[in-house]
Structures are given as C-alpha cells and as structure tokens.
Amino acid sequence: MNGYIPWAGIHRNAHWKNGEANDAAAIRVHEDGSFEVLPGYHFYKQVSTAGQPGMKVATTIAVNRFIYIIAFESNGTSVTVVSKRSDRVLMTSGDSVYVSRDSARSFQKISSTGLPQGKTLHQITASPVSPDSLLLWADGGKYDWPRYFSHDEGRAWHQVQLDSSDAFLPYNPRKTLFAWHPTDASVAFSFGGDWINRSTNRGERFAWHANGYTGILVGDSFNFNVHHPELLFVGSQDYNGAVSDDGGDTWRYTNVSGQRWGGHSYGAYALSPDVLAVGSTSRWHGPRTLALSRDGGETWLHTQQQLVGPAVACGDPRRPEVAFVSNLRSEDGGRSWLAMNDCDAVFTASAGSDGTLHGVKGERTVVTSADSGRTWQTLAEAPGRIVDLAVDHLRSRVYAATSRQLVVWDGKSWSTFTNLPKDQQCTVGIRSVAVDPIDPAILYAVSRRNTFLSNAAVIRSVDAGQNWEVLTRRTPLDLQPRDGGCEGVWVRVHPRTREAWVAGTCFGIWKWKRGVSF
C-alpha cells in the first residue's frame, strides 16, 4: 500500500463500491489519488500523502461505515500490501486466506494447513523484507484469540508461542495487531495483554519488550504509606493490583479477585507490609466492596461493606493504625471498619506538624479532621465536583482538581488558575493535583483527553502556581523529553525522593525527577 490516512474520516465518492458520501469527513480523496484536508480539520494536515497526483483509484472497500480502504494505481500497477511484490495482495475471508497476483483484480484461495476451521481470521500481515512470512490471528474464546505464523506464503501455519516470563502480570492473548520491522526480516512487533511484545524469529515467538512501560490502568488513585513511603499498594483495573516495599524498584502481583485474569481494584492502600485494603468490584467502575488481605496479598477476604465515596484510600500521619478506604475508617490496623458520617473519602493529609486530614463530603464540600478522622469539619464549598485535593501547609492553601479545572482556597475564597498550559486542542482538563511535601511551592497537576494523547498531561509549578511548565512531550516525534507521564489521571509526590509519580490511564505509572525526566 502506498500509504494510509489514520484517525480521520474520509470523504468517499458515492459511485465507489459500498461508497456513501460523507460531507462531514475531515479528508476528501480525489480520483487522481490526491487528497485535501477540509476547512476546520487543520489537525489532520500532519498526516502523510496517501496517493500522489496521477495515480488512479484502483479500488475501494468499505469495511464498515467507519473504515475505508483505498488502493491507488502507480504506473499501471496497483500498490499493494506487500512492498517487494507490487502485484500481490493478501486477504482473509472467513476461515480462509486468499492471494491476488494481479493487483487485487482477482483472488484465489490458498490451500492452507494449521489454521482453525470455522474461525474467522484477522489482520493478515506480510513482512516487507521477507514477503512469504505472514502473521494473523483467529477468533477464539473470550480473551483467547490465538495467533499464527507462516513462512511459505500461507500454505502451512503454526500457532505463535506467547512468552510472558518477563512480565509478572497475568497474560491475556487478546485481539492484536502486527507490525513487521522494515529492514530486519526476523523482527516483528505485536502486543500481548496490554504491553508491547517483540519477535526475533520471524513471528514464531513473541515476548515482553519495553523500557519500563507497564501498560496497566491504575485503579483511580494511590497514596504512599504515610509512615513508610517505600511501601505502596496500587490497585488496577483488569490486573487486580501490585505491592512494592522498596519504593517501586520491585513489585509483587496480588490477585485480589482470585480470577485467572481480570479483577478490578480501585482506591488501594497498604497499612503495613501485611495488611492491604482496596475497593473491589466485578466490572469496570462497578459497585465496590471492601477487600482485605492480612498476609501481604497472598489471600483476600471480600467483605460485604459497601464503598460509596470516591475510590481513594489514605493513611493518617498521626496514628499508623488508622486508615481510610473511601467512606470507611479503621482505627485498629484494618481489623474492623466503620462508615464515616461526615466524610465520603480522604484524599490527603497536611505535611505540617498537625497532620490535618483533608477529604470530601458529597461532590463539592471540602472537610478536614484534626483528630485522625473521628470528627470532621466543613472547610469550604468548592465551585465544582472535587476529584482530588492537595495541601500547602506553609501557605495555608488547599488545591482542588474540580470539574477539569484547578482551583485554590486561600482561607477566604476560591480562585481558578487561568494560566495553566493548554493542550493541542487549547483546553485544560485537570484530573489530579499534588504538592511536594518538603517544598509545597512545587505543585504538580495532571490531565488526560482519552480520544487523543494530551501534550500537556503533566504540568509543574515551582512558585505556587504563578508560572507553569509542561513536563510531558509537546511534539510527538521529538526525542526529548522522554515520552512518559502520558494521559495523567493521578499524581503524588514521594516524600523522601521528591519524585512525582504519575498514573496515566493504560500507560501505567511513571516517575519524574528534576534533571532526569520520566
């Protein structure tokens, strides 16, 4: 294929096969192979040219109403998916593989062995260096979609070996994509579970391959143990959770749900190396109940105690036996838990000597406690729904991430920060906020955009919010800074190392330290 246009609606002529004119599309493709970006869609001017002037549209296929394939002719020969054989096109239909040797004008079924019968085949991909090397995957059970390789143009197929020995999280062979190396015939890339896999033997075996990227979605929030900050328990959506007792250098998986794969844990806290607490549910953001472990995550007790507040857990700097999970409080090291009447969740505590706890009641009411959460007092009504809080104990300030904005309470009134860096769509979407407990003038905030990768996902101020800098990569193809902290949903500062820890949707956890970057 000469090229393709990603992430853009394409205007296609109504006379094309399965064509349906779409005047609202971002890109209009002409019969000569050229295209134009329509007014109002300047973002898509970054894409590469698919066809060139003089190329005729050879064929178009509407896969569905959102995905369209356009093939162009070049000097009378169709440009195909196999770069070294310009007349060859491979495709799958149902449980069979087909090949065209006349630029997609006709296809013949390949007599194949080794593929499952009656299972639909997907994503057939040919190596640009060794065109006889192919990869595809087939329908199977839920989260059990097998992959196959062939080294003889699709006549004999063998199941791919999936090696998860370098990843401590459970592996799930989900639906996938393949990308062959452009110059090395032995190398191909894919993903397994939620992280990148690589093959170095022409697709026969794929194994974990990354530089630290974990590919998990942290369950809404995390907080370091307030008395031993090297201890951290992180819940996860889909991957239960993991515990570190050495500041994140090493981790051990804990199967909160007891399932082979899956399990959804939100708002986790380690009271001690042995006692762990988290909100557990059977589905994404479903109703949560309290789950407890008293042996470091080896086994779990699922209580019937409902968690009705925000999915966040926290400790008490005054008393190590006191902890909070959503609206529940324990004052005996996690043996028993009672619901709080005047607080729905505790987000953080002041780093000052008073150790005042800060939480939320309802959606907008900031509440504080100076007696380890036994009683709560109303501090202020925020201007929007509160999703996180941070405390500057030296300036008597409370920061709130609320309704995608960052606001600050100075003891008398709220002010909205209007000087925050904006993303590539000129918007702000703050999800979490944290201060450096040693120097609370250093302030971090994070945001995500979901449908595109925000280029202002992590921002930092060193003067209590007067000025800001973006810590994440601003231009996609820049090599600096390192591409970490993407799509931030939660941020906390380690009180000893002063690193900013950022959880980013399905991008896992990243650490930022001045002079080191992510």
C-alpha positions in Angstrom: 0.0 0.0 0.0 1.4 3.4 -0.9 0.1 5.0 2.3 -2.8 5.4 4.6 -4.6 8.2 6.5 -5.0 7.3 10.2 -7.5 8.8 12.6 -9.5 10.8 10.0 -12.9 10.4 8.4 -12.6 10.1 4.6 -15.0 11.6 2.1 -15.5 8.9 -0.5 -17.4 9.2 -3.8 -20.8 7.6 -3.9 -20.0 5.6 -7.0 -17.3 3.6 -5.2 -18.1 0.1 -4.1 -20.1 0.4 -0.9 -19.5 4.2 -1.1 -21.6 6.7 0.8 -20.7 10.4 0.5 -19.9 11.9 3.9 -19.6 15.7 3.6 -18.6 15.9 7.3 -15.4 13.9 6.8 -12.0 15.5 7.5 -10.3 14.4 4.3 -11.6 14.3 0.7 -9.8 11.9 -1.6 -10.0 12.6 -5.3 -10.0 10.2 -8.2 -6.4 11.1 -9.2 -5.1 9.9 -5.8 -4.6 13.4 -4.3 -6.5 14.5 -1.2 -7.3 17.7 0.6 -7.9 18.5 4.2 -11.2 20.3 4.5 -11.5 23.6 6.4 -11.8 23.1 10.2 -9.6 20.0 10.2 -6.2 21.5 10.5 -5.0 18.8 12.9 -5.0 16.2 10.0 -2.6 18.2 8.0 0.1 16.3 9.8 -0.7 13.1 8.0 1.3 11.8 5.1 0.1 11.8 1.5 -1.7 8.5 0.6 -2.0 8.9 -3.1 0.0 11.1 -5.4 -1.3 13.2 -8.4 -1.6 11.0 -11.4 -2.4 7.8 -9.5 -5.8 6.4 -10.3 -8.0 5.0 -7.6 -7.8 1.2 -8.3 -10.4 0.0 -5.8 -12.1 1.0 -2.6 -13.7 -1.2 0.0 -16.0 -0.2 2.8 -15.1 -2.5 5.7 -17.9 -0.8 7.7 -19.3 2.7 7.9 -16.2 4.0 9.7 -13.3 2.2 8.0 -12.5 2.5 4.3 -9.6 1.1 2.3 -8.4 3.0 -0.8 -5.9 1.4 -3.2 -4.1 3.5 -5.8 -2.5 2.5 -9.2 1.0 3.6 -9.9 2.3 3.4 -13.5 -0.4 1.0 -14.3 0.4 -1.3 -11.3 -1.6 -1.4 -8.1 0.3 -0.5 -5.0 -0.2 -3.4 -2.6 0.3 -4.5 1.0 3.5 -6.4 0.1 6.2 -3.9 -0.7 8.5 -6.2 -2.5 5.8 -7.7 -4.7 3.8 -4.8 -6.1 1.2 -7.1 -7.7 0.4 -9.3 -4.7 -2.4 -8.7 -2.2 -3.2 -11.0 0.6 -6.6 -11.0 2.4 -8.7 -13.2 4.7 -12.4 -14.0 4.4 -14.0 -16.2 7.0 -11.6 -19.0 7.9 -9.6 -18.9 4.6 -6.6 -17.0 3.2 -6.7 -15.6 -0.3 -4.0 -14.2 -2.6 -4.1 -11.9 -5.6 -1.2 -11.8 -8.1 -2.8 -9.2 -10.4 -3.1 -6.1 -8.2 -6.3 -7.2 -6.4 -8.3 -7.7 -9.6 -8.9 -11.4 -8.7 -8.2 -13.6 -5.7 -7.5 -17.3 -5.3 -8.0 -19.3 -2.1 -4.7 -20.7 -0.7 -4.8 -24.3 0.4 -3.7 -23.9 4.0 -2.9 -26.2 6.9 -2.7 -25.5 10.6 -5.5 -22.9 10.8 -8.6 -23.5 12.9 -11.7 -24.4 10.8 -14.8 -22.3 11.2 -12.9 -19.5 13.0 -12.7 -16.1 11.3 -9.2 -14.9 10.6 -8.0 -11.4 11.1 -5.1 -8.9 10.5 -3.1 -10.9 8.0 0.3 -9.0 7.7 3.3 -9.7 5.5 6.9 -8.9 6.2 8.2 -6.2 3.8 11.6 -7.8 3.8 10.5 -11.5 3.5 7.1 -11.4 1.9 6.5 -15.2 2.5 6.5 -14.5 6.3 3.0 -13.9 7.4 1.1 -13.3 10.7 -2.6 -13.3 11.6 -4.9 -14.1 14.5 -8.1 -16.1 14.7 -11.3 -16.0 16.6 -11.3 -18.0 19.8 -12.8 -17.8 23.3 -13.1 -14.5 25.2 -9.6 -13.1 25.7 -8.2 -16.2 24.0 -7.6 -15.2 20.4 -4.7 -17.4 19.0 -2.1 -16.1 16.6 -0.5 -17.9 13.7 2.6 -17.6 11.6 3.6 -18.9 8.2 6.9 -18.8 6.4 5.7 -20.2 3.0 3.2 -17.5 1.8 0.3 -19.0 3.9 0.4 -22.7 2.9 1.5 -24.0 6.3 0.5 -22.2 9.5 1.7 -22.7 13.1 0.5 -21.2 16.3 2.6 -18.4 17.8 4.3 -19.0 21.1 3.4 -16.3 23.6 6.2 -15.9 26.3 5.1 -14.0 29.4 8.0 -14.9 31.6 9.4 -11.3 31.6 6.0 -9.9 32.9 4.7 -10.6 36.3 1.2 -9.7 35.5 -1.1 -12.4 34.0 -1.0 -12.6 30.2 -4.1 -12.4 28.1 -3.9 -13.2 24.4 -6.4 -10.5 23.3 -7.2 -9.3 19.8 -4.0 -7.8 18.4 -2.2 -6.0 15.6 1.1 -6.9 13.9 4.0 -4.7 12.6 6.9 -6.2 10.8 10.3 -4.5 11.0 11.0 -2.5 7.8 14.5 -3.9 7.3 15.0 -6.9 9.6 13.1 -10.0 8.4 13.4 -11.7 11.8 11.7 -8.9 13.8 8.0 -8.2 14.3 6.1 -6.4 16.9 2.7 -7.0 18.5 1.1 -6.7 21.9 0.1 -9.2 24.5 -2.1 -8.3 27.3 -1.6 -4.5 27.4 2.1 -4.2 26.6 4.4 -4.4 23.6 5.7 -7.8 22.5 8.5 -8.5 20.1 9.5 -11.5 18.0 13.1 -12.1 16.9 12.4 -15.3 15.0 10.0 -14.2 12.2 6.9 -14.3 14.4 7.3 -17.8 15.9 7.6 -16.4 19.5 6.6 -13.1 21.0 7.8 -11.9 24.4 7.5 -8.7 26.5 9.6 -5.9 25.1 9.6 -2.4 26.6 11.7 0.1 28.5 9.6 0.1 31.7 6.1 0.8 30.2 3.7 -1.4 32.2 0.5 -0.8 30.2 -1.9 -1.1 33.1 -4.7 1.2 34.2 -4.2 2.2 37.9 -7.5 1.9 39.8 -8.3 5.6 40.1 -5.7 6.5 42.8 -2.9 5.6 45.1 -1.2 7.0 48.2 2.2 6.1 49.7 2.1 4.7 53.2 2.4 7.9 55.3 4.8 6.4 57.8 6.8 4.2 55.5 6.6 5.8 52.0 8.7 3.0 50.4 5.5 0.9 50.9 2.9 1.3 48.2 -0.1 -0.8 47.2 -1.6 0.0 43.8 -5.0 -1.3 42.6 -5.6 -1.9 38.9 -8.5 -2.1 36.5 -8.2 -5.6 34.8 -5.0 -6.5 36.7 -6.1 -6.6 40.4 -3.1 -4.9 42.0 0.6 -4.9 42.9 2.7 -4.1 46.0 6.1 -2.6 46.4 8.0 -2.3 49.6 11.2 -0.7 48.1 9.9 2.4 46.6 8.9 0.9 43.3 12.1 -0.9 42.4 10.4 -4.3 42.6 6.8 -5.3 42.7 4.8 -8.4 43.5 1.4 -9.2 41.9 -1.6 -9.7 44.2 -4.7 -11.4 42.9 -7.4 -9.5 44.7 -10.3 -11.1 42.6 -9.0 -14.7 42.6 -9.5 -14.9 38.9 -7.0 -16.3 36.4 -7.1 -13.0 34.6 -9.1 -9.8 35.3 -10.2 -8.3 38.5 -10.9 -4.6 39.2 -9.5 -2.8 42.2 -10.0 0.9 42.9 -8.5 3.0 45.7 -5.8 0.9 47.4 -3.7 1.4 50.5 -1.1 -0.6 52.4 -1.5 -0.2 56.1 1.6 -2.3 56.6 3.6 -4.9 54.5 1.0 -7.5 55.6 -2.3 -5.5 55.8 -3.7 -4.3 52.4 -7.1 -2.7 51.7 -8.9 -1.9 48.5 -12.3 -1.4 46.9 -13.1 -4.5 44.7 -15.7 -5.0 42.0 -16.6 -7.5 39.3 -16.6 -4.9 36.5 -15.2 -1.6 35.4 -16.2 1.0 37.9 -18.9 -1.2 39.3 -20.2 -1.1 42.9 -17.3 -1.6 45.2 -17.0 -3.6 48.4 -14.0 -3.6 50.8 -11.4 -6.3 50.2 -8.7 -7.1 52.8 -5.5 -9.1 53.0 -3.6 -9.8 56.2 -0.7 -11.7 54.6 0.7 -9.2 52.1 -1.7 -10.1 49.3 -1.4 -13.9 49.3 -5.1 -14.3 50.2 -8.0 -12.0 50.3 -11.2 -11.6 52.4 -14.1 -10.0 50.5 -16.3 -8.2 52.9 -19.9 -7.1 52.3 -19.1 -3.5 53.3 -20.1 -1.1 50.6 -17.9 1.7 49.5 -20.0 4.7 48.4 -17.5 7.5 48.2 -14.7 8.3 45.7 -12.2 5.5 45.0 -9.3 6.7 47.1 -7.6 5.4 50.2 -5.2 7.1 52.6 -3.4 6.7 55.9 -3.2 9.0 59.0 0.1 10.7 59.7 -0.7 10.9 63.5 -1.6 7.2 64.0 -0.3 4.4 61.8 -3.2 2.1 62.8 -5.7 4.5 61.3 -6.6 4.2 57.6 -9.4 5.2 55.2 -10.8 3.5 52.2 -13.5 5.6 50.5 -16.1 6.3 53.2 -14.8 3.6 55.6 -12.4 4.2 58.5 -10.3 1.7 60.6 -8.5 2.6 63.8 -7.3 -0.9 64.7 -4.9 -1.6 61.9 -7.6 -2.8 59.4 -9.3 -5.4 61.6 -12.6 -3.5 61.7 -14.1 -0.8 59.6 -16.9 1.7 60.1 -18.6 4.2 57.8 -17.9 7.9 58.4 -21.0 10.1 58.6 -19.4 13.4 57.7 -16.7 12.4 55.1 -17.0 10.3 52.0 -13.3 9.9 51.2 -9.9 11.1 52.5 -7.6 12.4 49.7 -4.6 13.6 51.6 -3.1 14.9 54.8 -1.2 18.1 55.5 2.6 17.6 55.6 2.7 20.0 58.6 3.1 19.0 62.2 -0.7 19.0 62.7 -1.2 16.3 60.1 -4.7 17.6 59.3 -6.7 15.2 57.1 -8.5 16.6 54.0 -11.4 14.9 52.4 -14.7 15.4 50.7 -18.4 15.2 51.6 -20.7 14.9 48.7 -19.4 16.3 45.5 -18.2 19.8 46.5 -17.7 20.0 50.2 -14.1 20.0 51.5 -13.9 18.7 55.0 -11.0 18.4 57.5 -10.1 16.4 60.6 -7.6 17.1 63.3 -8.4 14.0 65.3 -7.5 11.2 62.9 -10.9 11.2 61.3 -13.1 10.8 64.3 -14.8 14.1 63.6 -14.9 16.3 60.5 -15.5 20.0 60.0 -16.5 21.8 56.8 -13.8 23.9 55.3 -15.4 25.2 52.1 -17.8 24.5 49.2 -15.8 24.1 46.0 -17.0 25.6 42.7 -17.2 22.2 41.1 -17.1 18.4 41.7 -13.9 17.6 43.6 -11.8 14.7 42.2 -8.6 15.4 44.2 -7.1 17.6 46.9 -3.6 18.9 47.8 -2.5 20.9 50.8 0.2 23.6 51.1 0.8 23.7 54.8 3.2 26.7 54.6 0.8 29.0 52.8 -2.4 27.6 54.3 -3.7 26.7 50.9 -5.9 23.9 49.6 -5.8 23.0 46.0 -8.7 21.1 44.3 -8.9 19.4 41.0 -12.5 20.1 40.2 -14.7 20.0 37.0 -11.5 19.8 34.9 -10.2 23.0 36.5 -7.6 23.7 39.2 -8.7 25.9 42.0 -7.2 27.1 45.2 -8.7 28.0 48.6 -6.8 30.8 50.4 -8.8 30.6 53.6 -11.4 33.1 52.4 -12.4 32.3 48.8 -11.7 30.1 45.8 -9.6 31.2 42.8 -9.3 29.4 39.5 -5.9 29.1 37.8 -6.3 30.7 34.4 -2.6 30.4 33.4 -2.4 26.7 33.0 -0.8 25.3 29.9 -3.3 24.2 27.3 -3.1 21.0 25.2 -3.2 20.9 21.4 -6.9 21.5 21.4 -6.5 24.6 23.5 -8.2 23.1 26.5 -7.5 22.2 30.2 -8.7 19.0 31.8 -7.1 18.7 35.3 -7.7 15.3 37.0 -5.4 15.3 39.9 -3.1 17.6 41.9 -0.2 17.2 44.4 2.4 19.3 46.2 5.9 18.5 47.2 5.6 17.9 51.0 9.1 19.3 51.5 8.6 22.5 49.4 4.8 22.9 48.7 5.6 25.8 46.4 6.3 22.9 43.9 3.0 21.9 42.5 2.0 19.2 40.0 -1.2 18.7 38.1 -2.1 16.1 35.5 -4.8 15.7 32.8 -5.9 13.3 30.1 -8.0 13.6 26.9 -8.8 9.9 26.1 -9.6 10.3 22.4 -6.2 11.8 21.7 -2.9 11.9 23.6 -2.7 15.2 25.5 0.6 17.1 25.0 0.1 18.8 28.4 -0.6 15.7 30.5 1.8 16.7 33.4 2.4 20.3 34.4 4.6 21.7 37.2 4.9 25.0 39.0 7.8 25.9 41.4 6.3 29.1 42.6 2.9 28.0 44.0 1.1 28.3 40.6 2.3 31.7 39.3 4.1 30.1 36.4 3.9 26.6 34.9 5.9 24.3 32.7 4.9 21.2 30.8 6.8 18.0 31.7 5.4 15.7 29.0 6.4 15.7 25.4 4.8 18.5 23.4 5.7 17.3 19.8 5.0 13.6 19.0 8.3 12.9 17.1 10.6 14.8 19.5 13.1 12.6 21.2 13.2 14.8 24.3 11.8 14.8 26.9 11.3 11.1 27.3 7.7 10.1 26.5 6.4 9.3 29.9 3.5 10.5 32.1 1.1 10.2 29.2 -2.7 10.8 29.9 -2.3 11.6 33.6 -5.2 10.6 35.9 -3.4 10.8 39.3 -0.2 12.3 40.8 1.5 12.1 44.1 5.0 13.2 45.3 7.2 10.7 47.1 8.1 12.5 50.4 11.7 11.1 50.6 12.9 11.1 46.9 10.6 14.0 46.0 9.8 12.3 42.7 6.4 12.9 41.1 4.6 9.6 40.5 2.1 9.8 37.7 -0.6 7.2 36.8 -1.7 7.6 33.2 -4.8 5.7 32.1 -3.5 2.5 30.5 0.1 3.8 30.4 0.9 2.6 33.8 2.9 4.5 36.5 5.8 6.8 35.7 8.2 8.7 37.9 9.5 12.2 37.2 12.6 13.7 38.9 14.2 17.1 38.1 17.2 16.6 35.8 16.2 13.1 35.0 12.7 13.4 33.4 10.4 10.4 33.2 
